[in-house]
Each structure stands twice: as C-alpha cells, then as structure tokens.
Amino acid sequence: MFEQRKQLFAELEAARSSKVISFITSDRPGLETQIAADAVDLFVSHLDEIGVTEKITLFLYTRGGSTLAAWNIVNLLNQFCDELEIIVPSKCHSAGTLMSLGAKTIVMTKQATLGPIDPSVNTPLNPQIEGAPIGVRLPVSVEAIKGYFELAKEEIGINNEANLTEILLKLSEHVHPLVLGEVYRSRTQIQMLARKLIKGQLQEEAQIQKVISFLCSDSGSHDYTINRREAKNELGLNIEKPSADLYTLINAIYTDIHNELQISQPMDLNAVLGGNQVAPYSYRRGLVESLAGGSHYFSSEGVLFRIDQPGVPPQIIPIQDQRNFEGWRHAR
C-alpha cells in the first residue's frame, strides 16, 4: 500500500538524487488498464507539487496504451526537469517503450522488458468480432496491414499494379477504408514521435533509424520482448544495470505494487461471491504516485449479484455486475 511505499520512495529518491513518480497500469487478467489521456492531468497535479527540479525518476510498469497520451506525459516530465530517467522493474511495452525513448537513461532490472511500438488502431469502424457483444471491435495492427501486403508481394509474387489494387479493394471489404487510412497515419506518426524522443539518447542518424525500424516493424511481432542486454548492446539505448542495492529497492517497490493490484491473479467473479448471493467489490487498477502528490489510484467499484436457480450449479449461473464507480481517486 502507498503508506508502506512512502519510505521506499524516499529511499529511492535519496539513492538517485531525484524526485520519484510511479506510473502503473494493470495487466491483471479481466481488469486491464492502459496509458490514457486521463492520466495527463494527474501528472500535472504531481509535477506542480514537486516543482521544477534537476532530476525526475519515473517508475514505470505498463503494457501500453494511447500513443499520444504517452507522448504528452513524457514531454510534460521533461518540462519539469533537466534529466529524466525511467526505471523499468518488469514490463514496459508498446507506448511505455515509446516513453522510455524520451528518457536520458533507462534503468532495467534483469527481468525487465521493452517491446515494439507499432500501434493498433481502435475505432468504431473497426471490424466487428464475430460472436462478441455488439460494439466489441477487433483492433487493427499497423504492422499486420503492412504484413498483408508484404505477403502478397514477396511471398506470393504479386507485383503488378492492377493485382495489388485488387488486393487493396478486397481488404477494404473487411476493414473500413477510413480505418486503413488511420493505420497509415498512425504508422507515420509513431515513427515521427519516436524520432523526436530518442534524440536524448542517440545522435547518429543511422543508429536512430535502426532503432526506429526495429521497434516499428523489424522485430516481427508486437509480442516480441526486448531484454536489457539486447536494448543496450544491439539497439544502443542508454541502459543502466542497477546495483545490487538498487535492484533490491526497485524489487521491493514493484513487489508491493504487484501485491496491491494482484497483477498475477485473474479476476474470478465466482471466487468474489463465494457462497454469497451478493458481494461488494473494489479493485485498484492503476496508480500515479509521488511523495509530494500522494496516491492517485484508478478504482472500479460495485456490487456482484447471483440469483440462485434451483438445480443449476452456482458456477454456471450468470453473475450481474452493478458497477457504481469507475475512475480516479486520491489519497494522501
């Protein structure tokens, strides 16, 4: 809990001669959250409390989210300090990796991973998932569209303009043309943002292009993970290996957060209800914290109902979720 983490944050600030902000988005199965625009104002609040300072340490755990929200947050952090470092205790993927490019130094534990930054497009015009509830749409991966055309050209050998046009028209029957346009725009945008951010770590154009190409497409899959050694030795990013004492401190903070958010424990509604017909719940699904600004936590709160049906096993009776609050709360 935040009350216990205060001392750990104070120790980390002393060890790094910096001001610490933690940003956590949960990937707990069934309770996932992402980097989103609503976190930007929270960072403003914390940074106003901290004030302009020489160095800021961002403790970051995330599977990704909004590219533009990540861009806004990392630029905001750089406005309040001369030096930004990001500590990666475990996962820092997709838009989180984009944020790490904007730091002067990335501190990675031995289990920490970065990932590709190729975005997926989610709009109301995306393809409907067959069998899913109305409104649930299939994310369209930027690199999946690119791979579709590379398959046609390089593997099947289709190169003439008329046949490629036919392939595009066939694709547009399944993916709305405006979504395809958004895919192209997103791919161009992510490369531009990465190029702007990475200049704090790399200066040589050839090296910058190598990193951007790898993160945007050459890694082959959005699920690819980049460990500390690859990030440093192959990509040339400014990676710092923590000392034994620093690692112990980082791991203590991460373990406390991991336990509070129950990140490894899938959401089980039947377990929450147990033998009861009604049970309240409250789950913390994201954190923005600092010693100066306190703890902002993203909370989902409500009541679960199970209506018993004679002869029907409880585990297969539909459970109703009456959610009465979802948003950010604040605690000192």
N, C-alpha and C positions, 0 to 999 in steps of 0.2 A: 504494500500500500504506500501511497505517497508520503505518509508520515514517516515511514521507515526509510524511504528513498531519499528524504531530505539530507540525511547525514552522508549518504553515498554520493549524492550530487555535490555536496560541499567538498568531499574528499577529491572528487574528480576535478572540480574547479581548481583546487589547490595543486593537484598533480599536473594540470595542463595550463595553468596560469591563464584561465579563460572563464567565460560565463557559459553555463551549460543550459541547453534547451533539449528536451527529449520530444520526439515525434514518433508515435507508434500507430500504425493501422493494423487491425487484427486480421489474421487469415484463419481464425478458428472456423472449422467447417460448419456452415449454417449461420454464422454470424460475421461474415467477412465485411470489412470496410476498405475504402480506398482513399488515396490522396484526392482531395476535392476542394473546390473553391471556398467552402465554408470554413476551412482551416486558416485561410489567409488572414482574416480579421483576428483570429486568436493569436497568430504570430505577432500581429501589430500590437496587440494588448501586452504580450510578454516583452516584446522589444522596447516598448515605451517605458515599461517598468525597469528594464535593465539599463536603458540609455545607450548612447554611442560608446563603444568600448573597443579596446585594442584587438581582442580575440574572442570569437564565439565557437563553442563546440556543439555541434548538433548530433545528438544520439538518435540514430535513425533505424527503424525497423519497418519495412513495408514490402508488399508485393506489387505496388504500383498504383496507378490511377490516372487522374487528369494531367496531361502533359502541361497545359497552360497553368494549372494550379501549382505544379511543381516548379515551373519556371518563375512564377511570381514569388513563391516562398524563398527560393534560393537567392533571387535578386534582392529581395527585402532583407534577408540576413546579411548580405554583403554591403548593404547601405548602412548597417549599424556597426560594422567592424572593419578593421584593416585586414584581418586574417580570419578566414572561415575554415574550420576543419570539420569533417564528418566522421563519426565513429560508427562502424558497421559491426554490430555484435553477431549478426546471423544473416538474415535475408534483407537485401536492398535491391529490389528488382525493378525493371521497367522504368517508370517515371522516377523511382527512387535512385536508380543508377544515373538518370539524367541529372538529378540534383547533385549527386556526388561529383559530377564533372565540374560543377561550379565551385567546388571547394579547392583550397590550395593544397590540402593534404587529406587523404583518405586513410583512416586507421582501421585495419581489418584484422579481426581475430582469425585463428586458423580454420574456423568453421564458417566464416563469413563468405557470402557470395554476392556478386553483382550479376546483371543479366542484360540481354538485348533490350534496346529501347524502341523497337519497331512497334508502333501503336496499333490498337484495334479501334475501329470506328463503330460507335453505338448510336444509332438514330432511330426515330420512329419508322423510318423507311427501310430499315434492315429486314432481312428475310425472317419470316415467322418460323419458329421451331415447331416442327410437326409434333402434335400430341401435347404440347406445352400450353399453359393457360394463355388466353388472349393478351397480347401486349408483351409477352416474353419473346425477345428478338435474339437472333444469332449474331454475335459480334463478328465483324468482317475484318480480318487481319490484313494490314497493308502488305506484308510480305507474302501472304497466301495468294493475293491477287497477282503480285509480281511472279510468284512461282508458277501460277497457272499459265501465264504467257511464256515463261521460260521453258516449261514442259512442252508447249506446242512448238516452239521454235527450235530448241536444242535437242530434245529427245525424239520428238516425232518428225522434225524436219520441215515444219510448215513455215515458209518464209515469204511467200508472195503476198502482196497487199490485199488482194481480194479474199484470200482464205483467212488471213488474220482479222480482217473486218468481219467476216462471218463468225469467227470465234468470239469477237467482242460482242456482237449482236446476240449470240447465244448466251453469253454470260449475263448480259443485261436483262434477259428473260427471268433470271433467278435473283440477280442483285440489281436493285434500282439504279438507273444511270446517275442519279444525284449522289447516291452512296459511293459509286465508283469515282465520281469527281471528288468527293470528300476524302476518299482513300488517297488519291494522288496529292491533294492539298496537304493532308496530314503527313505524308512521307516527306514532302519537301520541307514542311515546317519543322519536323523533328530534327532533320539534318541541319537546318539553319540554327535552331536553338542549341544543339549540341556543339556546333562550331563556335558559337559565341561564348558558351560557358567554359569550354575546355581550354581556352587560351590562358587561363590562370595556371594551368599545369604544363601545357605543351606549347611550343612556339614554332617548331618546324612544320611547314605545311604538309610535307609528305607523311609525317607521323600523325598529324591531326586527321588527315584523310584516311589513313589506315585504321585508326580507332573508330571513326565515324562509320566507315564501311563495314567494319566487323560488327559493331553494335547494331547497325541498322539492317544488315542483310547477310553478311558473310558467315555469321555464327550458325545460320541454317534453321534455327528454331527459336521461338520465343521462350521455350522452356530451358534453353541452354543456360548453364550456370558457369560463372567465371570466378575461380578461386583467387586467393591473394597472390599466389605465385604467377599465375597467368596474367593477372591485372598489372603486375609490376614488370615482369620480365618480358612478356610478349607484347603487351599493349603499351608499356612505357608510362603508365599512370604513376602519379606521385603517391605511392603506397607506403605506409608506415606499419611495421610489425610491432605490436605493443610489447613492452617488457613484461616479465612475469608478474610483477606487482600491478601494473596497469591492466593486464589481462584479468587478474583476479577481481579487480574493481569493476571492470566492464561486465564480467560474467555475473557478478553479484547483482548489479542493476538489472541486467537482462533477465536473470532468473526470477527476481522479484516481480518484474512486469509480466513475464511469461505466466507465472503462477496466478497473478491477479486476474489477467484476461483469460486464463485457462486455454491458452492458444492451442495446445495439443489435444484438447478434449472436444470431440464432436458434439454438437448440440443434439440432445436427446430429449424430446418433449415427454415421452413416456417416463423417463427417469425423473424429470422435474415433478411430474404429477404423482409418481409412485402409486400408492393405493388410494389417493385422494381424487375427488371429482373436480376440485378447484384448487389452483395453486398460483400465487402471485410470482412474478419474476422480475429481475432487474439485472441486466448484463452490461458491463463496460466493454466497449468495442473499439476504442481509440483513445489516445492520450496526447495532449500537448502540455508539457510541464516545465517549470523552472522554479528556482528558489525565489526569485523576485515576483513572479506572476502567479504562483500557486499551480494547482492542477485543474486543467480543463479535461473532462472525460466525456466521450460520446456514449450515451446511455440509451438502451432500449428497455422499456418498462411496460408491464401489462399484466394480464391475468390469463391463465390457461383453463379451459373448461373441457371436461369429458362427460358426456351424457351416457350413462350406462344403458346398455341394451340387453335384455335377457337372452342368455345363450350365446352372446357374442364375446369372444375373448377381449379383455381391455386393450391389449396391444394393437388391435386392428380397428378399434373404434376411432373415428376421426376426432382430432383434437382441434378445438377452436381457439384461436389466438386473438384476444381482445387487447390490442396494443394501445395504451393511452398516452404514451410519451415516447418520442424518439428525437434526440438532439443532444446538444452540448450542455453540460452542467459544469459548475465551477466550485472548487473548494480550496480553501487556504490550508 
